[in-house]
């Protein structure tokens, strides 16, 4: 139980269960080719802010921002795949897929957008600074599984959709706290996205 609790801070509960059960039954966690929805969130003006307030305060800001937005990802049944300096990549549909993965990603993005007011209220009081962010969402087929070597493995996603969600992120830089979804995501969603 103690090992499970420690690993769940770094790896989603479902992956820990698969690893624990897999080691008990000698089945390994295999790489899978599946359709997932990817959400990339990125802080705007991060470099300038970092220079202005210094590294210690920027770490505190990042941790608060990631805590707030990461909780929203988990609330909507996604996982944070990897941190990318001033942002992260979240995945909806792995390790377990549901028909609501696309809508969960879009709902998470909308909730993050709404949360920015509260997040910035806190940052203004604590650090005299505020943030803007951008979110891109794309749905596509990727390989998901354990990547790495025997001493350091990551459960992660690879494939063209990962690159595409980052390219999409670059297109929404001119909209503070904006969300940009791909055509694939738009047509896969059941939400009214007008």
Wavefront OBJ file of the C-alpha trace (Angstrom):
o trace
v 0.000 0.000 0.000
v 2.790 2.412 0.889
v 4.530 1.843 -2.469
v 1.198 2.256 -4.283
v 0.529 5.561 -2.481
v 3.991 6.901 -3.320
v 3.785 5.921 -7.000
v 0.292 7.393 -7.423
v 1.861 10.839 -6.970
v 3.810 10.260 -10.168
v 1.747 7.791 -12.167
v -2.052 7.545 -12.553
v -3.806 5.078 -10.255
v -4.845 2.897 -13.206
v -1.211 2.486 -14.308
v -0.092 1.607 -10.784
v -2.856 -1.009 -10.655
v -1.783 -2.442 -14.017
v 1.880 -2.562 -12.932
v 1.087 -4.157 -9.560
v -1.376 -6.638 -11.035
v 0.887 -7.239 -14.028
v 3.860 -8.108 -11.819
v 1.659 -10.463 -9.802
v 0.459 -12.235 -12.968
v 3.720 -11.768 -14.957
v 1.854 -9.746 -17.594
v 3.610 -6.587 -18.732
v 2.056 -3.233 -19.503
v 2.195 -3.149 -23.298
v 2.336 -0.277 -25.734
v -1.009 0.428 -27.364
v -2.065 2.261 -30.504
v -5.203 4.198 -29.633
v -7.163 7.377 -30.221
v -6.644 9.911 -27.425
v -7.423 13.545 -26.836
v -4.378 15.644 -25.954
v -4.529 18.949 -24.079
v -1.517 21.270 -23.988
v -1.516 24.225 -21.608
v 1.178 26.880 -21.819
v 1.893 30.013 -19.750
v 2.325 33.147 -21.874
v 5.218 35.537 -21.214
v 6.891 33.054 -18.896
v 10.487 34.110 -19.634
v 9.803 37.792 -18.951
v 7.910 36.951 -15.764
v 10.701 34.650 -14.596
v 13.303 37.412 -15.052
v 11.066 39.939 -13.280
v 10.296 37.948 -10.119
v 13.226 35.499 -9.864
v 13.566 31.717 -9.781
v 12.273 31.039 -6.250
v 9.007 32.877 -6.790
v 8.546 31.420 -10.266
v 8.813 27.883 -8.830
v 6.087 28.737 -6.292
v 3.941 30.212 -9.079
v 4.442 27.149 -11.303
v 3.588 24.768 -8.482
v 0.390 26.652 -7.639
v -0.591 26.913 -11.315
v 0.129 23.213 -11.956
v -1.702 22.211 -8.795
v -4.794 24.197 -9.790
v -4.882 23.130 -13.434
v -3.691 19.572 -12.760
v -6.543 19.008 -10.310
v -8.948 20.063 -13.049
v -7.400 17.512 -15.427
v -7.841 14.733 -12.853
v -11.384 15.873 -12.045
v -12.246 15.378 -15.731
v -10.629 11.906 -15.875
v -7.419 12.902 -17.637
v -3.789 12.388 -16.661
v -0.893 14.841 -16.752
v 1.521 13.144 -19.124
v 4.513 15.455 -18.807
v 5.539 18.873 -17.528
v 7.159 21.106 -20.113
v 8.754 23.980 -18.198
v 5.910 26.495 -18.278
v 3.155 24.087 -19.248
v 2.115 20.481 -19.477
v 0.620 17.876 -21.760
v -2.491 16.110 -20.478
v -4.040 12.987 -21.975
v -7.672 11.917 -22.001
v -8.409 8.303 -22.884
v -5.406 6.498 -21.418
v -4.941 4.088 -19.893
v -8.714 3.582 -20.024
v -10.845 5.036 -22.829
v -14.450 6.170 -22.551
v -16.873 7.733 -25.050
v -16.532 11.000 -23.075
v -12.762 11.508 -23.453
v -13.056 14.350 -25.966
v -15.776 16.123 -23.979
v -13.814 15.651 -20.753
v -10.794 17.384 -22.309
v -12.876 20.293 -23.602
v -14.692 20.612 -20.259
v -11.348 20.626 -18.432
v -10.061 23.401 -20.713
v -13.160 25.509 -20.141
v -12.856 25.055 -16.373
v -9.160 26.015 -16.494
v -10.083 29.136 -18.446
v -12.632 30.085 -15.781
v -10.152 29.324 -12.971
v -7.617 31.863 -14.267
v -9.464 34.719 -12.511
v -9.057 33.052 -9.115
v -5.489 31.939 -9.885
v -4.483 35.484 -10.848
v -6.205 36.968 -7.814
v -3.957 34.768 -5.662
v -0.823 35.591 -7.699
v -1.495 39.325 -7.542
v -1.835 39.222 -3.738
v 1.180 36.966 -3.189
v 3.621 38.054 -5.891
v 2.315 41.215 -7.534
v 2.125 39.341 -10.839
v -0.495 37.719 -13.031
v -0.459 35.086 -15.770
v -2.120 34.409 -19.057
v -2.181 30.999 -20.651
v -3.244 29.235 -23.797
v -4.737 25.788 -24.314
v -4.709 23.627 -27.428
v -6.621 20.360 -27.819
v -6.265 17.703 -30.497
v -7.670 14.200 -30.953
v -5.724 11.561 -32.846
v -4.115 8.135 -32.895
v -0.934 7.771 -30.844
v 1.202 5.063 -29.316
v 0.794 5.044 -25.545
v 2.876 2.958 -23.199
v 6.098 2.666 -21.277
v 8.962 4.534 -22.931
v 12.508 4.496 -21.576
v 14.822 1.881 -20.133
v 14.867 -0.409 -17.107
v 16.006 2.283 -14.616
v 13.732 5.099 -15.809
v 10.437 4.512 -17.568
v 7.666 6.967 -18.398
v 4.105 6.069 -19.269
v 3.672 8.514 -22.137
v 2.348 9.133 -25.633
v 4.222 9.519 -28.914
v 3.132 10.205 -32.475
v 2.167 12.956 -34.898
v -0.862 14.109 -32.834
v 1.522 15.086 -30.025
v 3.496 17.295 -32.410
v 0.255 18.670 -33.843
v -1.137 19.767 -30.458
v 2.082 21.748 -29.865
v 1.874 23.381 -33.307
v -1.753 24.255 -32.554
v -0.607 25.861 -29.299
v 1.598 28.247 -31.265
v -1.456 29.446 -33.217
v -3.387 30.592 -30.147
v -0.658 32.799 -28.656
v -2.474 35.996 -29.634
v -5.560 35.112 -27.537
v -4.918 35.563 -23.798
v -6.415 32.616 -21.900
v -7.739 31.267 -25.203
v -8.605 27.702 -26.165
v -8.011 26.348 -29.655
v -9.299 22.916 -30.639
v -8.530 20.960 -33.774
v -11.077 19.933 -36.375
v -10.739 16.308 -35.200
v -11.665 17.308 -31.665
v -14.502 19.537 -32.829
v -16.168 16.773 -34.840
v -15.566 14.154 -32.120
v -17.155 16.242 -29.366
v -20.762 15.915 -28.280
v -20.709 19.322 -26.575
v -22.276 22.405 -28.220
v -19.011 24.115 -29.311
v -20.249 27.211 -31.079
l 1 2 3 4 5 6 7 8 9 10 11 12 13 14 15 16 17 18 19 20 21 22 23 24 25 26 27 28 29 30 31 32 33 34 35 36 37 38 39 40 41 42 43 44 45 46 47 48 49 50 51 52 53 54 55 56 57 58 59 60 61 62 63 64 65 66 67 68 69 70 71 72 73 74 75 76 77 78 79 80 81 82 83 84 85 86 87 88 89 90 91 92 93 94 95 96 97 98 99 100 101 102 103 104 105 106 107 108 109 110 111 112 113 114 115 116 117 118 119 120 121 122 123 124 125 126 127 128 129 130 131 132 133 134 135 136 137 138 139 140 141 142 143 144 145 146 147 148 149 150 151 152 153 154 155 156 157 158 159 160 161 162 163 164 165 166 167 168 169 170 171 172 173 174 175 176 177 178 179 180 181 182 183 184 185 186 187 188 189 190 191 192 193 194
